[in-house]
Amino acid sequence: MDSLNYELIKPDKCLADFVESYWQLHNKADDNKEITLLPDGKIDMIFTKSSAEEFQIILLGLTTLPDKVVLPANTMMFAISFKLLATEYILQTPVAGLLDNAKILPAGFWGFHPDDLSDFNEFCHKAYQIISSLLPAGGADTRKLELFNLLYGSEGAVTVNELSEKVFWSARQMNRYFNQEYGISLKTYCNILRFRASFRHIKDGKLYPQQNFSDQSHFIKEVKKLSGALPKQLKQNKDGRFIQFSTLGRS
């Protein structure tokens, strides 16, 4: 990771229901870096440029599979990681069609340009101003807010039936909402959040269930399905290819 510079900033409290974080990743090396991105339950808007590629703004939908990508030499990447409610209230578009996929946004989207990648703090301030201006005047649906607070608070270690009882929303209706808006079922999203929560345990060498998995074999099966690797392989993180493990706890 010596050639990669990583920084993460949490959003202002007023954006906490919609923005998970801002982050920047800079490949300072003159060589390409192969990395693997793991499903983490976020929607990412990535602003990137390199010596070989022009400035682009890319919107990534939810992922359910590990994604092997090449980070070009001398790449600068700034990003906004959105929570799911942002698609409805900030981006104002479903991302079901972007499941395990991405799209390039128009040049000048939200008024961002290549020069905005010269200062990460200024980038975050500009993003804050834009997103703040897009906040819904009447606030988000309180039932959806409660649903997502329970999901994030439990880190996915909750059943669909438990959620249904607590937010007074039928499992069928919640699943329809998730499939239409995000392209996956609510249970699948819970599994992704639970998998993401296991990152810190695996990195600490706890290669056994921590997040309400039924048993060891279930834990290993879920980790391998979502990462393509066994827990011990994630822990080893050969060549730092699992980027979320390499940057875990760094800011």
ABEGO torsion letter per residue (X at the ends): XAABBBBBBBBBAAAAAABABBBBBBBABABBBBBBBBBAGBBBBBBBBBAABBBBBBBBBBBABBBBBBBBBGBBBBBBBBBAAAAAAAAGBBAAAABGBBBBBBBGBGGBBAAAAABAAAAAAAAAAAAAAABBAAEBBAAAAAAAAAAAAAGGBBBAAAAAAAAGBBAAAAAAAAAAAAGBBAAAAAAAAAAAAAAAAAAAGBABBABGBABAAAAAAAAAAAAGBBAAAAAAGBGGABAAAAABGBX
